């Protein structure tokens, strides 16, 4: 295990938070994009994620990684952190649920993990392959969320937030983004301890339904 302060260590406090009457509110903020990947035969083979983390998490997670002390973080300097983060995602169910015909699909280990700096924020991309390709007939749905509400995922702007790669002609996507947190956070702050993760409703989930002919 490296000394890096990756997702695993950043979320290590989660078990303690859930074991106490602590306030349920996000500690890590992520702006997400996802690309649902199709094979030439029209089956879904995986999801390519791109997550941009908030500036506070970025400062925390990149401590000591500027090996040449030039004030810039390169993908090469971030690669060990990317590998560590990708390896730990299974502990959090990849923050992803993909269903085909209403049945949850199983994922294989993440591949092609990379991290880059986007101005003052660190971003991570990786391919999350399905263990078995899934036929899109009967609709495919994808959810991107942390049900514990420790990490708050919001989708990027526009229809490209959930895109399709090599999808059969005629496939369409319907996206429902998580509700903004402003009003909810005011309620949480006024009623500390009253909001539990299980009380966070579907309106704070990011979901998309993909229908193919």
ROZA-919098 format. One record per residue (C-alpha): x, y, z negated. Coordinates in steps of 0.2 Angstrom, whole numbers, padded with zeros to 4 digits, always signed. Last residue first. Example, Ala and Ser with C-alpha at 12.3 -4.5 7.8 and 13.67 -1.06 7.14 Angstrom:
<atoms>
+0068-0005-0036 +0062-0022-0039 
</atoms>
This chain:
<atoms>
-0173-0003+0156 -0162+0003+0142 -0168+0012+0126 -0155+0019+0114 -0161+0025+0097 -0151+0037+0087 -0149+0040+0068 -0140+0052+0057 -0147+0050+0039 -0151+0064+0027 -0170+0064+0032 -0170+0046+0028 -0171+0050+0009 -0158+0054-0004 -0166+0047-0020 -0156+0031-0020 -0140+0042-0022 -0147+0049-0038 -0153+0067-0041 -0158+0072-0058 -0140+0073-0065 -0139+0092-0062 -0156+0099-0059 -0152+0117-0053 -0137+0111-0043 -0146+0097-0035 -0161+0108-0030 -0149+0121-0022 -0140+0107-0013 -0156+0101-0006 -0160+0118+0001 -0143+0120+0010 -0141+0102+0015 -0145+0102+0033 -0156+0087+0038 -0147+0073+0046 -0149+0072+0065 -0162+0062+0075 -0156+0057+0092 -0166+0049+0106 -0154+0041+0119 -0159+0035+0137 -0153+0021+0148 -0158+0022+0166 -0142+0016+0174 -0133+0003+0163 -0121+0011+0150 -0103+0013+0155 -0100+0024+0139 -0115+0031+0130 -0115+0047+0120 -0121+0051+0102 -0116+0069+0097 -0116+0072+0116 -0134+0077+0115 -0128+0094+0107 -0120+0099+0091 -0109+0087+0081 -0118+0075+0069 -0117+0078+0050 -0110+0065+0039 -0110+0068+0020 -0098+0057+0010 -0102+0053-0008 -0121+0052-0003 -0121+0034-0009 -0130+0029+0007 -0115+0035+0018 -0121+0039+0035 -0120+0035+0053 -0135+0025+0060 -0136+0016+0077 -0151+0009+0086 -0152-0003+0101 -0168-0005+0110 -0179-0021+0115 -0166-0025+0129 -0149-0018+0124 -0140-0036+0124 -0127-0037+0110 -0109-0042+0112 -0103-0052+0097 -0091-0047+0084 -0095-0029+0088 -0080-0017+0090 -0077-0002+0080 -0065+0009+0091 -0056+0023+0081 -0055+0042+0080 -0049+0052+0065 -0049+0071+0064 -0039+0082+0052 -0045+0100+0050 -0035+0117+0051 -0034+0118+0070 -0039+0101+0075 -0026+0090+0068 -0024+0072+0075 -0028+0054+0068 -0028+0038+0078 -0036+0021+0075 -0036+0010+0091 -0045-0004+0083 -0057-0006+0069 -0060-0024+0062 -0075-0034+0069 -0092-0028+0066 -0108-0037+0063 -0125-0033+0070 -0141-0028+0061 -0157-0035+0069 -0170-0023+0074 -0169-0028+0093 -0151-0024+0092 -0146-0014+0076 -0130-0004+0073 -0126+0002+0055 -0111+0013+0052 -0102+0020+0037 -0089+0007+0041 -0097-0005+0029 -0088+0005+0015 -0076-0008+0010 -0074-0012+0029 -0067+0005+0031 -0051+0002+0021 -0040-0005+0036 -0045+0010+0047 -0040+0023+0033 -0023+0014+0031 -0020+0014+0050 -0024+0032+0051 -0013+0037+0037 +0001+0027+0045 -0002+0037+0061 -0002+0054+0054 +0016+0058+0057 +0015+0051+0075 -0002+0061+0078 +0009+0076+0074 +0007+0087+0058 +0014+0105+0060 +0023+0116+0047 +0040+0110+0054 +0044+0101+0038 +0051+0086+0048 +0041+0073+0038 +0025+0083+0037 +0015+0070+0028 +0018+0076+0010 +0000+0080+0007 -0011+0076+0022 -0026+0069+0012 -0029+0083+0000 -0027+0097+0012 -0038+0088+0025 -0051+0085+0011 -0052+0103+0007 -0053+0108+0026 -0068+0096+0030 -0065+0080+0040 -0068+0078+0059 -0074+0061+0063 -0073+0053+0081 -0081+0035+0082 -0080+0023+0097 -0094+0010+0094 -0095-0008+0100 -0098-0021+0114 -0116-0016+0119 -0121-0028+0134 -0124-0021+0152 -0113-0035+0160 -0100-0022+0164 -0098-0020+0145 -0106-0005+0135 -0098+0007+0122 -0109+0017+0111 -0099+0034+0109 -0100+0042+0092 -0097+0060+0086 -0096+0065+0068 -0093+0080+0057 -0088+0074+0040 -0089+0082+0023 -0081+0073+0008 -0087+0076-0010 -0105+0075-0006 -0118+0076-0021 -0125+0064-0033 -0122+0071-0051 -0116+0059-0063 -0127+0048-0074 -0113+0036-0074 -0109+0019-0065 -0111+0027-0048 -0098+0040-0051 -0086+0028-0058 -0088+0017-0042 -0086+0032-0031 -0070+0038-0039 -0060+0027-0027 -0067+0036-0013 -0052+0047-0010 -0041+0033-0013 -0049+0022+0000 -0051+0037+0012 -0033+0041+0012 -0021+0048-0001 -0005+0041+0006 +0007+0032-0006 +0007+0017+0005 +0000+0000+0000 
</atoms>
